[in-house]
């Protein structure tokens, strides 16, 4: 088992505000530093709320940068994410921090991890290809794993299987994609999500991936875990990445709600 998951059932998502250059960026030539400061304050606020609610492992992502760049994310966004990861790591009580550079820039994520001490990265398309709103996104596992070996060999790579907001190429079975990600792509763990942000995967879907790769491969729920379905989903998976359900009124655009985090932890803890 990955040490990150050995004692943790929930990983909280810190949805960073739009980074410089994104379509929704609100900074200006004169006010960019102030806008970035507000973004970092929001990341710290949400991190503290997660910790207060009992979640000490977090992942930072540029969620509000939509529409996303397919790969080769701009330097300004990478710099903003690195700053955010560094700030989140400094929040008292935070034990582990990861990063996801949307849409699929694993190289940038590994570079951020190497520079900041983040312990894991999420890669949306690690092996194979997926049809997405960015077009065809192709996995680059050979480059990703070589880059990890070169700059941060201790960082764990968690790979999505048939990632959300995407459609697999015709004829590719979920089980085959899972096996390829582990055995050919050498991912350290797999993530199974629903069709979109905040949407849970079917329990049967998680079970299919578990059966395909065996009990020794760490398996995470990547979206949609709520108080009412935590027991069923975590009966099949080792952990879950939570974001939407932890926010005020379950709205992904709102701040993290400590009470909702506590409720999620209570729902997940008995399964452990």
ChimeraX attribute file (.defattr): number of C-alpha atoms within 10 A of each C-alpha:
attribute: neighborCount
match mode: 1-to-1
recipient: residues
	/A:1	13
	/A:2	12
	/A:3	9
	/A:4	17
	/A:5	18
	/A:6	11
	/A:7	10
	/A:8	17
	/A:9	21
	/A:10	27
	/A:11	25
	/A:12	26
	/A:13	26
	/A:14	29
	/A:15	24
	/A:16	23
	/A:17	26
	/A:18	22
	/A:19	26
	/A:20	23
	/A:21	15
	/A:22	19
	/A:23	13
	/A:24	14
	/A:25	16
	/A:26	15
	/A:27	16
	/A:28	12
	/A:29	6
	/A:30	8
	/A:31	10
	/A:32	15
	/A:33	13
	/A:34	12
	/A:35	19
	/A:36	21
	/A:37	12
	/A:38	13
	/A:39	19
	/A:40	22
	/A:41	17
	/A:42	19
	/A:43	25
	/A:44	21
	/A:45	16
	/A:46	26
	/A:47	30
	/A:48	21
	/A:49	23
	/A:50	28
	/A:51	21
	/A:52	16
	/A:53	21
	/A:54	19
	/A:55	25
	/A:56	21
	/A:57	24
	/A:58	29
	/A:59	25
	/A:60	25
	/A:61	24
	/A:62	24
	/A:63	21
	/A:64	18
	/A:65	22
	/A:66	13
	/A:67	14
	/A:68	18
	/A:69	16
	/A:70	17
	/A:71	17
	/A:72	15
	/A:73	18
	/A:74	14
	/A:75	12
	/A:76	13
	/A:77	19
	/A:78	21
	/A:79	15
	/A:80	20
	/A:81	25
	/A:82	23
	/A:83	15
	/A:84	27
	/A:85	29
	/A:86	19
	/A:87	16
	/A:88	27
	/A:89	21
	/A:90	13
	/A:91	16
	/A:92	11
	/A:93	16
	/A:94	18
	/A:95	15
	/A:96	18
	/A:97	26
	/A:98	31
	/A:99	28
	/A:100	25
	/A:101	28
	/A:102	25
	/A:103	25
	/A:104	24
	/A:105	22
	/A:106	31
	/A:107	21
	/A:108	26
	/A:109	28
	/A:110	30
	/A:111	18
	/A:112	25
	/A:113	26
	/A:114	18
	/A:115	14
	/A:116	18
	/A:117	18
	/A:118	28
	/A:119	21
	/A:120	24
	/A:121	26
	/A:122	28
	/A:123	30
	/A:124	26
	/A:125	24
	/A:126	32
	/A:127	26
	/A:128	19
	/A:129	19
	/A:130	24
	/A:131	16
	/A:132	16
	/A:133	14
	/A:134	14
	/A:135	10
	/A:136	15
	/A:137	21
	/A:138	17
	/A:139	20
	/A:140	19
	/A:141	21
	/A:142	13
	/A:143	13
	/A:144	22
	/A:145	20
	/A:146	12
	/A:147	16
	/A:148	21
	/A:149	12
	/A:150	9
	/A:151	14
	/A:152	21
	/A:153	13
	/A:154	14
	/A:155	19
	/A:156	22
	/A:157	24
	/A:158	25
	/A:159	28
	/A:160	26
	/A:161	28
	/A:162	29
	/A:163	23
	/A:164	21
	/A:165	14
	/A:166	20
	/A:167	15
	/A:168	18
	/A:169	13
	/A:170	7
	/A:171	6
	/A:172	12
	/A:173	11
	/A:174	17
	/A:175	17
	/A:176	13
	/A:177	20
	/A:178	28
	/A:179	19
	/A:180	17
	/A:181	25
	/A:182	19
	/A:183	11
	/A:184	12
	/A:185	20
	/A:186	18
	/A:187	25
	/A:188	19
	/A:189	21
	/A:190	26
	/A:191	26
	/A:192	28
	/A:193	27
	/A:194	20
	/A:195	18
	/A:196	15
	/A:197	15
	/A:198	21
	/A:199	16
	/A:200	20
	/A:201	20
	/A:202	14
	/A:203	17
	/A:204	11
	/A:205	15
	/A:206	23
	/A:207	14
	/A:208	15
	/A:209	24
	/A:210	20
	/A:211	11
	/A:212	16
	/A:213	20
	/A:214	12
	/A:215	13
	/A:216	10
	/A:217	18
	/A:218	21
	/A:219	28
	/A:220	27
	/A:221	28
	/A:222	28
	/A:223	24
	/A:224	24
	/A:225	29
	/A:226	25
	/A:227	18
	/A:228	10
	/A:229	15
	/A:230	23
	/A:231	18
	/A:232	14
	/A:233	26
	/A:234	25
	/A:235	15
	/A:236	20
	/A:237	23
	/A:238	21
	/A:239	26
	/A:240	26
	/A:241	22
	/A:242	25
	/A:243	28
	/A:244	25
	/A:245	22
	/A:246	30
	/A:247	21
	/A:248	17
	/A:249	14
	/A:250	17
	/A:251	14
	/A:252	17
	/A:253	14
	/A:254	14
	/A:255	21
	/A:256	31
	/A:257	19
	/A:258	21
	/A:259	16
	/A:260	21
	/A:261	28
	/A:262	20
	/A:263	17
	/A:264	24
	/A:265	19
	/A:266	15
	/A:267	18
	/A:268	25
	/A:269	15
	/A:270	10
	/A:271	14
	/A:272	13
